[in-house]
């Protein structure tokens, strides 16, 4: 068998490895890192960025990889059958005294088995392992041949995507593109692996875990219920206001009208004292400041974002009907985030 035959086999195996590496590299690469490299002027990152930022483009990119893997595998099998098997069959027939048909069958089996093992190791497992360990470098190294493949395969990709979408809709399955998404459990595993690999200190791992779990807690989980709040009626007499304020250790008190679950705002003790000194007794409604409402099922990490946007440090937690359930402050969220860390530190002292 000539050198050309072996060269063709090597090229097809390496082509398969290229598409496998490109697929795992593109899906595993971090968009933020590619974006930063693109902003720094790296040409390969600028080529790759449009594919990793757009789920539709990424879906086409992965589709081109899968088409490339399939085509290279089929071509390898057909090429080996037409060359290696044909050349090996006479040798087996002569050495083992096999009839031509049996010799051809045996040669086909040996060639396909050997090439399948070779392709599995060199064309699948090795490039996959490299891409998973070095996704950014792999994605950048394969982006140019992948752009060429996208131009060559685009009619096939478009047709196959249309067929797969049609079949999925018939099965009642929602069509989703590829994305760089991780479940909370996967992120926690990545954090643990980073700690084991020496990239994170144990204290940093604990802070990240707490921050991750913070997104799983709801506003109702961290709020102070109405039954535990010191509140003032909007229609309270001045003497009652002074009595409640004097007995409360808090600097801000919720104000309700009618029922206690109808919070209209909050009043600062400082404002009450200043107004009393300057003007004497004044209607309480003049001192009420509005409170930010947040839904009871709002994730705790988003509560912080809402309070920062509204430039407030507390909010009233309401149900679907708009009835107040309790109050939550930034301090409540921070206590949830760092409370256990402080307790762990005190336990070590």
TITI-183622 format. One line per field, with one value per residue (C-alpha): y, x, z; residue number from 0; residue in one letter. Coordinates in steps of 0.25 Angstrom, whole numbers, plus 5000, padded with zeros to 4 digits. Last residue first. Layout:
BEGIN
c2 Y|...
c1 X|...
c3 Z|...
pos NUM|...
code A|...
//
This chain:
BEGIN
c2 5125|5114|5115|5130|5129|5118|5128|5139|5131|5126|5140|5145|5144|5142|5154|5162|5159|5164|5176|5180|5181|5172|5175|5166|5160|5173|5171|5174|5162|5154|5155|5167|5169|5183|5188|5194|5200|5209|5216|5210|5203|5199|5193|5186|5180|5175|5168|5162|5154|5150|5143|5150|5140|5150|5161|5174|5187|5200|5208|5222|5233|5237|5250|5258|5246|5247|5260|5270|5272|5283|5291|5292|5282|5273|5273|5269|5258|5252|5253|5246|5235|5232|5228|5217|5215|5212|5198|5191|5178|5185|5188|5202|5210|5205|5212|5204|5209|5214|5217|5204|5202|5205|5209|5224|5223|5216|5226|5238|5233|5230|5245|5250|5243|5231|5232|5226|5215|5212|5199|5191|5178|5164|5161|5167|5156|5160|5156|5146|5134|5143|5150|5136|5128|5121|5133|5133|5119|5124|5135|5125|5116|5127|5132|5117|5115|5128|5124|5110|5118|5117|5113|5101|5090|5085|5099|5100|5086|5091|5103|5095|5086|5097|5102|5088|5088|5102|5097|5102|5109|5112|5111|5102|5105|5101|5095|5092|5077|5074|5062|5068|5081|5072|5066|5080|5086|5073|5075|5090|5088|5077|5086|5098|5090|5083|5096|5102|5091|5098|5112|5106|5098|5110|5117|5104|5104|5118|5115|5103|5109|5119|5109|5100|5111|5115|5101|5096|5084|5081|5083|5074|5063|5064|5064|5051|5043|5046|5045|5039|5029|5026|5028|5018|5008|5010|5009|4995|4990|4995|4989|4975|4974|4977|4968|4957|4959|4960|4947|4940|4944|4941|4927|4926|4919|4926|4932|4933|4938|4947|4954|4955|4962|4972|4981|4982|4984|4995|5003|5003|4999|5009|5020|5016|5016|5029|5036|5032|5037|5050|5053|5050|5058|5069|5069|5070|5081|5089|5087|5092|5105|5106|5105|5115|5125|5123|5124|5137|5141|5129|5130|5145|5144|5134|5143|5154|5144|5140|5154|5158|5173|5174|5176|5162|5156|5162|5156|5143|5143|5147|5137|5125|5114|5100|5100|5105|5096|5084|5086|5090|5078|5068|5075|5075|5061|5056|5064|5057|5044|5048|5053|5041|5032|5040|5040|5025|5023|5033|5025|5014|5000
c1 4957|4953|4938|4938|4943|4932|4922|4927|4926|4912|4907|4914|4904|4891|4896|4898|4884|4878|4887|4882|4868|4855|4842|4830|4817|4811|4799|4800|4791|4803|4810|4818|4832|4834|4848|4860|4874|4869|4876|4865|4875|4883|4871|4866|4880|4881|4867|4873|4883|4871|4863|4849|4838|4832|4831|4838|4832|4841|4836|4831|4835|4825|4828|4816|4807|4811|4803|4812|4814|4825|4830|4845|4848|4837|4841|4855|4851|4841|4851|4862|4852|4851|4837|4834|4824|4809|4809|4795|4798|4796|4781|4776|4788|4802|4815|4828|4839|4853|4864|4860|4862|4847|4841|4843|4838|4825|4822|4825|4816|4805|4806|4806|4793|4793|4786|4798|4798|4812|4820|4830|4832|4832|4818|4821|4831|4846|4850|4861|4852|4841|4852|4855|4868|4874|4882|4888|4893|4903|4908|4909|4917|4926|4929|4932|4942|4949|4951|4956|4966|4964|4973|4980|4974|4965|4960|4957|4950|4941|4937|4935|4926|4918|4916|4911|4901|4896|4894|4903|4900|4909|4899|4894|4881|4868|4856|4844|4839|4825|4829|4825|4832|4845|4843|4841|4853|4862|4857|4860|4874|4877|4874|4881|4894|4894|4893|4904|4914|4924|4923|4923|4935|4943|4939|4943|4956|4959|4953|4961|4973|4964|4954|4966|4973|4960|4956|4969|4966|4953|4958|4970|4962|4952|4964|4970|4957|4951|4960|4973|4966|4953|4959|4970|4960|4951|4962|4966|4952|4949|4962|4961|4946|4948|4960|4952|4941|4950|4957|4944|4939|4953|4953|4963|4976|4981|4994|4989|4975|4979|4990|4979|4969|4979|4980|4965|4963|4973|4969|4954|4949|4959|4954|4939|4942|4950|4940|4928|4936|4941|4926|4920|4931|4930|4914|4916|4925|4917|4905|4913|4916|4901|4897|4907|4902|4888|4893|4900|4912|4920|4919|4921|4934|4942|4947|4950|4957|4965|4969|4974|4971|4971|4955|4955|4963|4953|4942|4948|4950|4936|4930|4937|4941|4934|4924|4934|4945|4936|4932|4945|4953|4943|4944|4959|4960|4951|4960|4972|4966|4963|4977|4984|4976|4979|4994|4993|4987|4997|5009|5005|5000
c3 5271|5261|5265|5263|5249|5246|5252|5243|5231|5235|5235|5223|5212|5221|5229|5216|5212|5225|5225|5211|5218|5217|5223|5225|5218|5212|5204|5189|5184|5179|5192|5198|5204|5208|5205|5212|5209|5198|5186|5176|5168|5180|5186|5174|5172|5186|5185|5172|5181|5190|5179|5177|5182|5192|5182|5185|5189|5191|5203|5202|5213|5223|5230|5225|5228|5243|5245|5252|5267|5270|5258|5259|5271|5267|5253|5256|5266|5256|5244|5253|5256|5242|5236|5226|5216|5212|5218|5217|5224|5237|5234|5234|5229|5232|5235|5236|5246|5244|5254|5262|5277|5280|5293|5290|5276|5281|5292|5283|5272|5282|5287|5273|5270|5261|5248|5239|5249|5254|5253|5262|5254|5259|5254|5241|5238|5237|5223|5219|5214|5208|5199|5193|5195|5183|5179|5192|5190|5180|5189|5200|5192|5187|5201|5205|5194|5197|5211|5207|5198|5183|5171|5178|5170|5181|5183|5168|5168|5179|5172|5159|5167|5173|5158|5154|5166|5163|5148|5137|5124|5113|5102|5091|5085|5090|5082|5092|5091|5087|5079|5066|5070|5072|5058|5051|5058|5054|5039|5039|5046|5036|5024|5029|5033|5019|5012|5022|5020|5012|5018|5032|5029|5025|5038|5045|5039|5045|5058|5062|5069|5076|5082|5086|5093|5100|5104|5110|5119|5112|5098|5101|5107|5095|5085|5092|5093|5079|5067|5073|5083|5076|5062|5065|5071|5059|5049|5055|5055|5041|5036|5043|5039|5024|5023|5029|5019|5008|5012|5013|4999|4993|4999|5011|5010|5023|5017|5002|5005|5016|5007|4996|5005|5011|4999|4996|5011|5012|4999|4996|5010|5016|5008|5011|5026|5026|5017|5027|5039|5032|5028|5042|5049|5040|5041|5056|5055|5046|5055|5067|5059|5055|5069|5073|5063|5069|5083|5080|5089|5086|5071|5069|5079|5070|5059|5069|5078|5066|5063|5077|5078|5094|5092|5086|5097|5107|5099|5099|5114|5117|5107|5115|5105|5108|5096|5086|5091|5092|5077|5072|5078|5072|5058|5058|5063|5051|5042|5048|5046|5031|5029|5035|5026|5013|5017|5019|5005|4999|5005|4996|5000
pos 348|347|346|345|344|343|342|341|340|339|338|337|336|335|334|333|332|331|330|329|328|327|326|325|324|323|322|321|320|319|318|317|316|315|314|313|312|311|310|309|308|307|306|305|304|303|302|301|300|299|298|297|296|295|294|293|292|291|290|289|288|287|286|285|284|283|282|281|280|279|278|277|276|275|274|273|272|271|270|269|268|267|266|265|264|263|262|261|260|259|258|257|256|255|254|253|252|251|250|249|248|247|246|245|244|243|242|241|240|239|238|237|236|235|234|233|232|231|230|229|228|227|226|225|224|223|222|221|220|219|218|217|216|215|214|213|212|211|210|209|208|207|206|205|204|203|202|201|200|199|198|197|196|195|194|193|192|191|190|189|188|187|186|185|184|183|182|181|180|179|178|177|176|175|174|173|172|171|170|169|168|167|166|165|164|163|162|161|160|159|158|157|156|155|154|153|152|151|150|149|148|147|146|145|144|143|142|141|140|139|138|137|136|135|134|133|132|131|130|129|128|127|126|125|124|123|122|121|120|119|118|117|116|115|114|113|112|111|110|109|108|107|106|105|104|103|102|101|100|99|98|97|96|95|94|93|92|91|90|89|88|87|86|85|84|83|82|81|80|79|78|77|76|75|74|73|72|71|70|69|68|67|66|65|64|63|62|61|60|59|58|57|56|55|54|53|52|51|50|49|48|47|46|45|44|43|42|41|40|39|38|37|36|35|34|33|32|31|30|29|28|27|26|25|24|23|22|21|20|19|18|17|16|15|14|13|12|11|10|9|8|7|6|5|4|3|2|1|0
code X|X|X|X|X|X|X|X|X|X|X|X|X|X|X|X|X|X|X|X|X|X|X|X|X|X|X|X|X|X|X|X|X|X|X|X|X|X|X|X|X|X|X|X|X|X|X|X|X|X|X|X|X|X|X|X|X|X|X|X|X|X|X|X|X|X|X|X|X|X|X|X|X|X|X|X|X|X|X|X|X|X|X|X|X|X|X|X|X|X|X|X|X|X|X|X|X|X|X|X|X|X|X|X|X|X|X|X|X|X|X|X|X|X|X|X|X|X|X|X|X|X|X|X|X|X|X|X|X|X|X|X|X|X|X|X|X|X|X|X|X|X|X|X|X|X|X|X|X|X|X|X|X|X|X|X|X|X|X|X|X|X|X|X|X|X|X|X|X|X|X|X|X|X|X|X|X|X|X|X|X|X|X|X|X|X|X|X|X|X|X|X|X|X|X|X|X|X|X|X|X|X|X|X|X|X|X|X|X|X|X|X|X|X|X|X|X|X|X|X|X|X|X|X|X|X|X|X|X|X|X|X|X|X|X|X|X|X|X|X|X|X|X|X|X|X|X|X|X|X|X|X|X|X|X|X|X|X|X|X|X|X|X|X|X|X|X|X|X|X|X|X|X|X|X|X|X|X|X|X|X|X|X|X|X|X|X|X|X|X|X|X|X|X|X|X|X|X|X|X|X|X|X|X|X|X|X|X|X|X|X|X|X|X|X|X|X|X|X|X|X|X|X|X|X|X|X|X|X|X|X|X|X|X|X|X|X|X|X|X|X|X|X|X|X|X|X|X|X
//
